[in-house]
Amino acid sequence: MPATYEPIGAIKVLGSAVSNITFSSIPTNYTDLILVCNIYPNTNSSNMRMTYNSDSGSNYSVTYLGGNGSTPESGRASNQTSMDMAYLGSNTWGNVIIQIQNYSNATTSKTAISRSNGSSVLTALYVGLWRSNAAINSITLTSSQGSNIAVDSTFSLYGIKAA
Amino acid sequence: MSYTTYKKIASVTVGVTSQLSLDFTNIPATYTDLLLLASTRDDRGADFTAMTLQFNDATTNFSWRSLIGNGTSAASYNGTNTTIFDGNNATNSTTSTFSSVYIYIPNYAGSTNKSFYVDAVSENNATLAWTNLLAGLWSNTAAITKVSLLLSGTIKFVQHSSATLYGIRKS
């Protein structure tokens, strides 16, 4: 059976909290990517923001559907400098599973789906768009709202191959 | 890369004798994450039944928030102690229709509290059916060695219900 779900890289935060993590030099020989994150925001509840290829231009948009424990909610933002792909509670472990489809083609914009699991604040689905035709060769996740990503947070990137 | 990243640890299929729970025990600590996929139906005399997720037989220190759609409206709930999600297909829902459950547990063998994600859906050839997204936390630093899906009281999973537990490795 051919391997279709292969580990590309893994990051574990060691020593001290960090504001962001980056997977770089992502190979182009897969069809899709899956990024699995287990994150502990160390100060405040925090959006996890994703960018590609160090692009900080206003080339991103996001739509989300979420539940905060009492009310369903939905929102969107266009022409952003990053994509909010999760909202996680302060000082609580949360997880995020992001799927990035057709990431290495050079002819279309790139979409991603995120399942954001903050048990103390929000469960949500996010859809992100990067209006660039470039192949994705790096992914950066950045914490926001004055919070950093605490020690022992883990990030695993997998490549999915079409048959 | 020659080794398998996504490996079946065990599977359970309910035979002619219905079961109160679907259990995975003695889970090895050799993977990074766990993924549980289940297809389930139960014998309650109703359209649907709530399902409970347990780790290591614990019934406390769980907390969760969910987003639910039932075909008519959306709602969001939260809870503690046990993790419960609605919508397992029961006796009065469309015949031979089973719910689908996806549960992802990152870093299940680590020494931190355990966060997890549940995506559970059911279908029914009628007005009511359920879609659930749930973010959960088990505030316990023990490695997860047992995962169980349960119903309530004497309600049982019926024949052809099945569940498979996968281990996922990082690089």
Interface residues (C-beta under 8 A of the other chain):
Chain A: A3 Y5 E6 P7 I8 G9 A10 V36 C37 N38 Y40 L65 G66 G67 N68 G69 S70 T71 P72 E73 T92 W93 G94 N95 I97 R115 S116 N117 G118 S119 S120 V121 L122 T123 A124 L125 D152 T154 S156 Y158
Chain B: M1 S2 T4 T5 Y6 T32 D33 S63 W64 R65 S66 L67 I68 A74 A75 S76 Y77 N78 Y104 P106 N107 G110 T112 N113 K114 S115 F116 Y117 D119 L133 L134 A135 G136 L137 I168 R169 K170 S171
